[in-house]
Amino acid sequence: MKVSLFKLGLVLTIIGIVWISFVFAETEKTQGTILLKQSNSFELKSEFTGIDIGFYRVYMPEFAGEEVFVQILDTKDNVIREELIQKKMSVGYFDFYEDGTHTIKVTNISKNQINLQVEFGNTESQEMTPAGILILAGAVTMIVISYLKIKNYKIEQPDENI
C-alpha cells in the first residue's frame, strides 16, 4: 500500500497537535474561584522551577463591564507583569527565570463585586519543542507536495480579442 507524502504530512501535524495538547493538559496549575468585593485583592501562589514560560487565565462568568488589575510577582515580590483586564476572559503569559513560589495578585478596581475564576501555572514549553518540530515538518511537507501537484496545472484563459 502506497502512502502519499501529503497524508504523511497530515498525520505528522495531527500527532504534533495531540502531543502538545497532552503536554499542556498535564501541566501543574493552581486554580481558584472567588467572589471579589470592591477594592479587594486575591492571591494565588504556584511553585515554578527552572527557566520557562508561565501563564494565567482570568475568567469572569457574569461579566458586565467590570475591570480587574492583575500582577504577577516573582519570588522576591517584584512585579514581572501587570495587566488591566476589561474582558470576560483573558489569558496572559510571562517569563520566569528562577526557582521558587510566584504569585498572581488580582485586584477588583470596579464598583461592583465580581465572581472570578483564576488559573495560574507553568506552560512547560520546553517539552513542547519536539511536538512543534513534528507540526512544522508535517506542514512543510503538505505545502511542498501541494505546490508540486498544482504547479503544472494550466487554466485556460479566453482570447483577448472577443
N, C-alpha and C positions, 0 to 999 in steps of 0.2 A: 504494500500500500504506500502510495506516494503522498507525502505531506508537503503542502506548499509552504514556501517561506513566509507568505502573508499570514497563514494560520499559525505558524510557529511564533511569529512576532506578536500576534494577538494573545496567544497563550502565555508568552513571557510577560506581557503587560498585565494581564489578569493576575498571574501569580504574584507579581510585584505589588499590585494594589492590595491583594488579600493579605500579603505578608505585612505591609505597612499597617493595615487595619488591625491585625493581631498585635503587633508591637505597641501601637498606640492604646489599644484596649487594655493591655496588660500593665501599663504604666501605673506607678503608685500615685494616687490622687487623694487629696483631702477635700471633703465636701461638707458644706454647712448650709442650713436653711434658718433664716431668722426674720422676725418682724422688727424692722429697724425704725425707731421713732425719730422725730426731727432732731437734727444736730447730734445724734448718737453715732457711735462707731462700732464696728465689728471686726474682729481679727481672726484669721486662720493661720496656723503655722504648719510648715512642712519641712522635712529633712531632705536636703539635697547633697549629693556627693559629686565631686569632680567638676569638670567644666562642661556645661551643656546649655540647653535652652529650656526655660521653664514656661509655663502657660497659666493663664487664669481665664475663667469664664464666669461672667456675672449675668444672671437671668432674673428679670422682674416679671413674674407671671401676670400680674394685674397692672401692667404699665399704663400710665395716664399722663405722660409728660414729665415724670419726676427725674431728678438728677442725683447721681451719686458720684463721689470722688474716690478714686482707687489709688492706693500707693503700694508699691512693692518695696519691702525693706530687706536689706541683707542681714548677715549675722551680727553686724555692728550697728544696726538700726539706721544705716544710711539709705537714702531713697535711691533705688535702682531705676524705677519707672513710676510715673504718675499719669493719671488719665481722668478726665471728666466724662462720665458716661451719661448719655441722654437718649439711649435706645433701649428697646425691650431686652435685647441680648447683645453682649459684647464679649469678644474673645481677644485676648492680648498675649503677646509673647515678650520674653525678656531673657537676656543672657545672664548667667551666673558663673562666677569664677572661683568660688571657694566652697569647701565643705561646711555644713552647719545648717542651722534652722533659719529659714527665710520666712517672712511674714507678709501676708496680704492684709491691708487695712482698708476697710470700706466705710466711708462716712456719708451719711444721709444729709445732703445740703438743701433738700426741698422742704416745703412746709408741711407735707403730708407724711404719714408713716408709710413705709414700703416693705412689702414682702419680697425677700431676696433669696436667691439660691446661688451659692458661690462654690466654684470648683477650682482647685489650686494644685499644681503638680509639675512633674518633670516630663518633657516630651520624649526623652531618651533618643534624641535624634541620631546619635552615633550608631545605634542598632538599626536604623532605617537606611543606612548607606547602601548595603548590598541590594536591598529591595529597590531602591532608587535606580541603581545601575541596571537591574533587570527591566524596569519600566522604560528606561532610556533606550536600552538595546532593542526591546520589542517595538517601541515607537519608531525608532530609526529604521528598523527592518521593514515595518509596514509602509513607511513613507517611500523608501527606496524602491521596494517592489511595486508599489502603486505607480510611481513615476515611470519605471521601466515598462509597465504594461500599457500606460496611456500615451507614452511619447510618440509612438508610431501611428496613432490614430489620426486620420485626416478628416476634417469636417469640410464638406463641400460648401462652397460659397456660391451664391448666384452671380451670374455675369453682371458686370457693372453697367453695361450698355443695354439695359432692358427698356 
